[in-house]
Amino acid sequence: MGNLVAGANAALTAENPGLSKILVGLGWQSIPSRGPQSELVPLAIMCDAGGRAVSNDHLVFFNQIASPEGSVAFAGTEDQEQIDVDLSLVPAGVAKITFIVYVDPDLRGPGTFSAIRNQYIRVATAQNQELVRFDIPQSPQDNITAMMFGELYRHREDWKFRALGQGYTTGLRGVAADFRFDV
Amino acid sequence: MALNRSSTRTDITYLSRRVKPAARAETSAPATAPPSSPVSPAAVTSLSLSRSSAPTSPAPATSAATPWAGARPAAETRPTRLFPAPGIGETRLLNAQTPMIRLDRRQSAIGSLLVTGATSAAWESPERVTGAMTVDGAVSGTSIKCSGNRPLVGYMDGTAVVALRHIRELRRSLFIGQPSAPLTVEIFDGGTVTLPAASGELRYILSLTAIDGVIELRAEPVPARADAAELWQEFGFSMTTNAAARRQGH
């Protein structure tokens, strides 16, 4: 399936029969700085058909590293983050899983994506064989404080992946407002 | 009996990331697995914290080359042993009637936790690296700097700040204010709670404890005249020297 462009999608389970457990890797590079640096935090949001977070417990990030039923779990850091998804365990009420990276809103100079380069999201098999990858195009990011990298979504009986690469200027609060969860 | 704090507890399996293949290979090497280890791998896998009603997952792959080899159902990854406690929205005041609140996992991990009115802040990492800072910027013990080039606990414009992105690098913290002034805590979602000023011979200081990434805030009654150094000692904060911190890998 190879590399995607923003907005493109790829069939995962339809083209890989029997695919159940996948690994989603997120990565980027930060330009080093001596002062306070942006600290990027990956977040997986399990959404209902209306695009809203199913519940606050269905937000998976470094301090809540698994969803209640265990279908989405943070794994390792070979990429900046690796997230295990067991598609067979995803509750029927979850229509999509969106992968977001936000700048931690530390009051001491939280920063933006301006010093971030080479962001990507990739989907691989459980054996880490890459199925699809999206290298987010470089563009001015001086006012970007959160970004949707991509999403897994149901399509009839199958799962697909969509490349997004859409930035927020309103940070985690904007993300929370769109996906209707509490922060 | 003295506690052995130097070795990793292998019998506690909840809320940890799966062991990746490379790390698994390293930890299973004979050189790093002493035969006298009190907990054998078999004992670890036989310990189950899951409930009978918990959802079950297909049996994980057994190959060590499979990243999923260490995956566990969420029922095993969620601690359920914390006693019930009110949240930050359920009380405005921490005092003798409501001495303690607990933040949730999001509140404990997003942005900054601010303590207004604190004239000193002390911290201790899970590795027991300990330090303190006064509102004037004087530092005792060892500072802990996070990957974003910010102190784990520090001051900004006279307000004590805890970097919650790195809450797992903090074990506990102690915030002390002037006896005549209250302490106020604020978190990212706007939730606040206040510790009242001294009343007579007693006043409250704020104790923050991070338990597996969840923050508990407690109002601790102390003598109104006790100074910060006495209180650090009373609460077991022994300032580490930089040399000691280096030995502990900081």
Interface residues (C-beta under 8 A of the other chain):
Chain A: K21 L23 S33 R34 G35 P36 Q37 S38 E39 V41 N56 L59 F61 F62 N63 Q64 I65 A66 S67 P68 E69 G70 A73 F74 A75 G76 E78 Q82 D84 D86 S88 L89 D104 P105 D106 L107 R108 G109 P110 A126 Q127 N128 L172 D182 V183
Chain B: L15 R17 R18 K20 P55 S57 P58 A61 A65 T66 P67 W68 A71 R72 P73 A74 A75 T77 R78 D104 R105 R106 S108 A109 I110 G111 S112 L114 C146 S147 G148 N149 R150 G154 M156 V161 A163 L164 R165 I167 R168 F188 D189 G213
